[in-house]
Amino acid sequence: MWKDLKMVLSTASIIFLLSAIIPATLCAKVLIFPHDGSHWVNMRVLAKELHFRGHSVTVIRAADSWYIDEVSLYYSAITVDVAVGGNEDFFHLFVSEVIKIKRSKGSAWARFALDMELKNKFFELHKNICEMVVYMFENKEMMKSLQEAKYDAVLTDPANGGGVFLAHYLGLPLVLNTRWTIHGEGHFAIAPSPLSYVPLPPSELTDQMTFFERVRNLIFYAMRMHLYKQIVGPHYSALSSRYFGSDVDYFSLFQAADLWLMRVDFVFEFPRPTMPNVVYMGGFQCKPAKPLPQHLEDFVNSSGEHGFIIMSLGTLIGELPYELADEFAAAFAKLPQKVIWKYKGDKPASLGNNTLVVDWIPQNDLLGHPNIKLFISHGGTNGIYEAIYHGVPIVGIPFVFDQVDNLYRLRAKGVAQVLDVSDIDRKMFQRAIEEVLKQPSYRMNMQRLSKLHKDQPMKPLDRALFWIEFVMRHKGAAHLRTESFRMPWYSYHSVDVIMFLVTVAVLLVMFFTGLAWFCFSLCLKRKKKSD
């Protein structure tokens, strides 16, 4: 009987513990409005982890989405019957044209025309995003189902404004998974950003600028902000005015977000001011390496103490001009290391026996292998953080977007060599590889960054999930959010206060000057009378 009583008490204890734990873990509903393309790779990590923690995840996708699957084990999808565009084919073609123009020393006019084409494409992309939002808002049945679902928060990537507008429309807490907004780098939207020591990406500057570099940074900032407003302003202003009133500035909806999950770490980012509702999760997608497939394990071990190199130029650069690919292959053939090259183009004639060309690589697992010596990268954010996590130095070949700025930041920290695709050849490529391999400072500096990156009280992914759940538990995080974005620029920068104080000072000077003059005149009059 005593045994039965103990069993009953034990069962009751377990039930009590479960009843205490389950409300604390919060099985919530999360609505995700992602940005397509490589941005989805990051968002998918959060969606999957939210699912594993017991939350219900719903993802909104366009009908022509090229990265976001309609069917998934981790989320249910709502497909909006609108084509957004900006698909893989366009970006592949655009990157190919960039490489051709740079390699052929194309004219400034050709580069300008290509930049204008990209600007027009992004203009069209944001226009289509706004049309998708209008389609949703005007679809009463869809909006009713979203309202009845009683979501606890909206998680979105502010590289487009769809999720921000949807959260405001539904009156839900808003969490941003970001490095970029529709107005550029995320910090510049929410945190004080003195241009004297905070370089604007992608200016290719550091936090230690000369006078003329500060001039360049300021001019670059003014030009970029004007460009962003040209591209996105007409669409989002009209959308905001239509649904929220003409007095609501569209960008203030972004700035009013409860939480900013920033995909950077200060081993990569230069020191700068920040805000309480900015949570840093740089490298949150990184994880320990898993064992390699046997054929890859045999290949990487076959060069013995020389180790191996991997080269991956991202998803948008599947192929290269044949002569450039041949230069890379020729340089690889002269190395004692084995090389694994992720490449989908025709195999170059100069390809050596030490080089394995494949369509896909387990990049994280290769970077975490003990025999890895070097990572040759285009400078994409995901690959950079995986290299930092595993302590692998880089030879960078940037092509477009923020890649060159990312690699310049790593070069400033002594962990990377950066080459320009416009004049790269086999000798230059080989020299850069050999310098990073033979100069121990590159590996030592990167391993130091790796130790700093890993030395945190909790993993970046756990920190991100904690704060997402925090926002859902407390129905927002208004106590962490500054209201400074509601202030006009002259109040934010205290221009009105300075002008007031200057005016008071001038009036006081005028008053005392007048008073002194009056006293002086009075004395003169009395002197004349006495004479």
ABEGO torsion letter per residue (X at the ends): XAAAAAAAAAAAAAAAAAAAAAAAAGBBBBBBBBBBEAAAAAAAAAAAAAAAAGBBBBBBBBAABAABBABBAABBBBBBBBBAEGBAAAAAAAAAAAAAAAAAGBBAAAAAAAAAAAAAAAAAAAAAAAAAAAAAAABAAAAAAAAAAGBABBBBBAABAAAAAAAAAAGBBBBBBBABBAAEBAAAAABBBBAAABBBOBAGBBABBBAAAAAAAAAAAAAAAAAAAAAAAAAAAAAAAAAAEAABBAAAAAAABABBBBABBAAABBBBBBBAABBBABGAABBBBBBBBAAAAAAAAAAEAAEBBBBBAEAABABBBAAAAAAAAAAAAABABBBBBBBABBBBAABBAABBBBABBBAAAAAABAABABBBBAGBAAAAAAAAAAGBBBBBBBABEAAAAAAAAAAAAGABBBBBAAABBAAAAAAAAAAAAABAAAAAAAAAAAAAAABBABBAAAAAAAAAAAAAAAGEBAAABBAAAABBAAAAAGAAAAAAAAAAAAAAAAAAAAAAAAAAAAAAAAAAAAX
